[in-house]
Amino acid sequence: MDTNACIESCNACHRVCLETITACLQQGGEHANPAHLALLQDCAQVCAVSADFMIRGSDLHGRVCALCAEACERWAEACERLGGEQMLGCAAACRRCAQMSRDQDRGCC
């Protein structure tokens, strides 16, 4: 597992999650549900933190990556339930990040 690829995936997921927050707020309704937005914010933030830990070579990065994978999976499931182009694109980015983060957690780098 290439740590740089995982960092890139986390950064991409962070970016798309932030873009999706804006889209959800604009769309309103179920998309703007506070619990839904909180999960999205959690996912964005843990992706950024995970990338930071890997960049710094922290010996805790595996544990942070495990949390990142969990948050990404939860958010991907929520996105897929809502559907739509933005949501499905975000879900795909989250699934990629979750898989790479799981590999980091297992010490594959």
C-alpha positions in Angstrom: 0.0 0.0 0.0 1.4 3.4 -1.0 1.0 5.9 1.8 1.1 8.8 -0.7 -1.9 7.3 -2.6 -3.8 7.0 0.7 -2.9 10.6 1.6 -4.2 11.7 -1.8 -7.4 9.7 -1.3 -8.0 11.2 2.1 -7.5 14.7 0.8 -9.8 14.1 -2.2 -12.5 12.7 0.1 -12.1 15.7 2.5 -12.6 18.0 -0.5 -15.6 16.2 -1.9 -17.2 16.0 1.5 -16.9 19.8 2.0 -18.4 20.3 -1.5 -21.2 18.0 -0.6 -22.0 20.0 2.6 -22.6 23.0 0.4 -24.8 21.0 -2.0 -26.8 19.5 0.9 -27.5 22.9 2.4 -28.6 24.2 -1.0 -30.8 21.2 -1.6 -32.4 21.4 1.8 -35.0 18.9 3.0 -33.6 15.5 4.0 -30.2 16.5 2.7 -29.9 19.3 5.3 -30.9 17.1 8.3 -28.6 18.0 11.2 -27.6 14.4 11.8 -26.8 13.9 8.1 -24.7 17.1 8.0 -22.9 16.1 11.3 -21.9 12.8 9.8 -20.6 14.5 6.7 -18.6 17.0 8.7 -17.1 14.1 10.8 -16.1 12.4 7.6 -14.5 15.5 6.1 -12.6 16.2 9.3 -11.3 12.7 10.0 -10.1 12.5 6.4 -8.0 15.6 6.9 -6.7 14.4 10.2 -5.8 11.0 8.8 -3.8 12.6 5.9 -2.0 14.9 8.5 -1.0 11.9 10.6 0.3 10.0 7.6 2.2 13.0 6.3 3.9 13.5 9.7 4.6 9.8 9.9 2.8 9.5 13.3 3.0 6.1 14.9 -0.7 6.6 15.6 -1.7 6.9 11.9 -3.0 3.3 11.8 -5.5 4.0 14.5 -6.6 7.3 12.9 -6.9 5.5 9.6 -9.2 2.9 11.2 -11.5 5.7 12.4 -11.3 7.3 9.0 -12.4 4.1 7.3 -15.4 3.7 9.6 -16.5 7.3 9.1 -16.1 7.0 5.3 -18.2 3.8 5.2 -21.0 5.4 7.3 -21.1 8.4 5.1 -21.0 6.4 1.9 -24.0 4.4 3.0 -25.9 7.6 3.9 -25.0 9.1 0.5 -26.2 6.0 -1.4 -29.5 6.0 0.4 -30.2 9.6 -0.7 -29.0 9.1 -4.3 -28.2 11.8 -6.9 -25.1 12.6 -8.7 -23.3 14.6 -6.0 -24.2 12.1 -3.3 -23.1 9.1 -5.4 -19.9 10.8 -6.3 -19.2 11.5 -2.7 -20.0 7.9 -1.7 -17.5 6.6 -4.3 -14.7 8.9 -3.0 -15.5 7.8 0.6 -15.4 4.1 -0.4 -12.0 4.5 -2.0 -10.7 6.4 1.0 -12.2 3.8 3.4 -10.4 0.9 1.6 -7.1 2.7 1.5 -7.4 3.7 5.1 -8.2 0.1 6.1 -5.0 -1.0 4.4 -3.1 1.7 6.3 -4.6 0.5 9.6 -3.4 -3.0 8.8 0.1 -1.8 8.4 0.3 -2.4 4.6 2.5 0.6 4.0 
